[in-house]
């Protein structure tokens, strides 16, 4: 019976270290899984680290994570994820909420809190859209700068590979591919 930790941060600039230290103070972690730079809006099972964790855990194991939003920001996905994990015979503990999902009260609290996490995400996006609209109205928002001109990419691709074009123009391979399709 292993104690398994799951950590997630939304951006590459963030670190899981605070989560690791927080769980390490309370639990003897046998195995760790993490997703770095992965939004909570991505379904849990579609995240590489979370998927690996699902393949690892066995009946009798305990999954610990610091907060409900580490599992996800969509209430339905969080509830489906919890149901799936519990069906495997794995208990879930969410430390900041003080919730052990082996109880009915714990499950009820998580159902409510997952909906709260989803609402927080929606409110944040609403505030962001309102801020952008205000900045546009004031003439301060111009959007993101174009990474490269599609015509320049097309011309460069006549003599270089995709990787060489990306390096030469200082853009990603994905951007080269996207701009090629656009032209």
C-alpha positions in Angstrom: 0.0 0.0 0.0 1.8 3.0 -1.3 1.3 6.7 -0.7 1.4 8.4 -4.0 1.7 12.2 -4.5 0.5 14.2 -7.5 1.7 17.7 -8.2 0.7 20.1 -10.9 1.7 23.7 -11.9 0.1 25.6 -14.8 3.2 27.2 -16.2 6.8 26.2 -16.9 7.9 29.2 -14.7 6.3 27.7 -11.6 7.7 25.0 -9.5 6.1 22.0 -7.7 8.6 22.4 -4.8 6.1 24.1 -2.4 3.6 21.3 -3.0 6.3 18.7 -2.5 7.5 20.2 0.8 3.9 20.6 2.0 3.0 17.0 1.4 6.5 15.8 2.6 5.9 17.3 6.0 2.9 15.1 6.6 3.3 12.0 4.5 6.0 9.5 3.7 5.7 9.6 -0.1 6.5 6.4 -1.9 6.1 7.6 -5.5 5.6 11.1 -7.0 3.9 12.1 -10.3 3.7 15.6 -11.7 2.7 17.7 -14.6 4.7 20.9 -15.1 3.3 23.7 -17.2 -0.1 22.0 -17.7 -3.3 23.8 -17.2 -6.0 22.4 -14.8 -8.4 22.9 -17.7 -6.8 19.9 -19.5 -8.7 16.8 -18.5 -6.8 14.9 -15.8 -6.5 11.6 -17.8 -5.0 13.6 -20.7 -2.1 14.9 -18.7 1.1 12.8 -19.0 2.0 12.7 -15.3 -1.6 12.1 -14.1 -2.0 9.3 -16.7 1.2 7.7 -15.5 -0.1 7.9 -11.9 -3.3 6.2 -12.9 -1.3 3.4 -14.5 0.8 3.1 -11.3 -1.7 3.1 -8.4 -3.2 -0.1 -7.1 -6.0 -1.1 -4.7 -5.1 0.0 -1.2 -2.9 2.9 -2.3 -3.5 6.5 -1.2 -3.2 9.5 -3.5 -2.3 12.7 -1.8 -2.4 16.2 -3.4 -2.4 19.7 -1.9 -5.6 21.1 -3.3 -8.7 20.2 -5.4 -7.6 22.5 -8.3 -4.5 20.3 -8.8 -6.9 17.6 -10.0 -8.7 20.0 -12.3 -10.7 23.1 -12.9 -13.8 21.5 -14.4 -16.2 20.1 -11.8 -17.4 17.2 -14.0 -13.8 16.1 -14.9 -12.8 16.3 -11.2 -15.8 14.2 -10.1 -15.2 11.7 -12.9 -11.5 11.5 -12.0 -12.3 10.9 -8.3 -14.9 8.3 -9.2 -12.4 6.5 -11.4 -9.6 6.5 -8.8 -11.9 5.4 -6.0 -13.3 2.5 -8.3 -9.7 1.3 -8.4 -9.7 1.0 -4.6 -7.4 4.0 -4.2 -8.2 6.6 -1.4 -7.7 10.3 -2.1 -6.6 12.9 0.4 -6.6 16.6 -0.3 -4.5 18.2 2.4 -5.4 21.9 2.2 -9.1 21.1 2.6 -8.4 18.5 5.2 -10.5 16.0 3.2 -10.1 12.3 3.2 -12.4 10.9 0.5 -12.9 7.6 2.3 -16.0 9.2 3.9 -19.3 10.4 2.5 -18.8 13.8 4.0 -15.4 14.1 2.2 -17.1 13.2 -1.2 -19.8 15.8 -0.6 -17.3 18.5 0.2 -15.2 17.7 -2.9 -18.3 17.8 -5.1 -19.0 21.3 -3.8 -15.3 22.5 -3.9 -14.8 21.2 -7.5 -17.7 23.4 -8.6 -16.2 26.4 -6.7 -12.8 25.8 -8.5 -14.6 25.8 -11.8 -16.5 29.0 -10.9 -13.2 30.7 -9.9 -11.7 29.8 -13.3 -14.7 31.3 -15.1 -14.6 34.5 -13.0 -10.9 34.9 -13.7 -11.5 34.6 -17.5 -14.4 37.1 -17.2 -12.1 39.6 -15.5 -9.4 39.0 -18.1 -11.9 39.6 -21.0 -13.2 42.8 -19.3 -9.6 44.1 -18.8 -8.8 43.4 -22.4 -12.0 45.1 -23.6 -11.2 48.2 -21.5 -7.6 48.3 -22.7 -8.8 48.1 -26.3 -11.2 50.9 -25.8 -8.4 53.0 -24.4 -6.2 52.1 -27.3 -3.7 50.4 -25.1 -4.2 46.8 -26.2 -2.8 45.7 -29.5 -2.8 42.0 -29.0 0.2 39.8 -29.2 3.0 40.6 -31.6 3.2 38.5 -34.8 6.0 36.0 -34.3 6.9 36.0 -38.0 5.5 37.0 -41.4 4.0 34.0 -43.2 5.6 35.3 -46.5 9.0 35.3 -44.9 8.5 31.8 -43.5 7.4 30.6 -47.0 10.4 32.2 -48.7 12.8 30.8 -46.0 11.3 27.3 -46.4 12.3 27.2 -50.0 15.9 26.7 -49.0 15.7 25.4 -45.4 14.1 22.6 -43.5 11.4 23.3 -40.9 13.9 23.1 -38.1 16.4 25.3 -39.8 13.7 27.8 -40.6 12.6 27.9 -37.0 16.2 28.4 -35.8 17.0 31.0 -38.4 13.8 33.1 -37.7 13.9 32.5 -33.9 10.5 30.9 -33.8 9.3 27.4 -32.8 8.9 24.5 -35.2 5.2 24.5 -34.4 5.0 28.2 -35.5 6.7 27.4 -38.8 4.2 24.7 -39.5 1.3 26.8 -38.5 2.4 29.7 -40.7 3.0 27.4 -43.6 -0.6 26.1 -43.3 -1.9 29.7 -43.1 -0.2 30.7 -46.3 
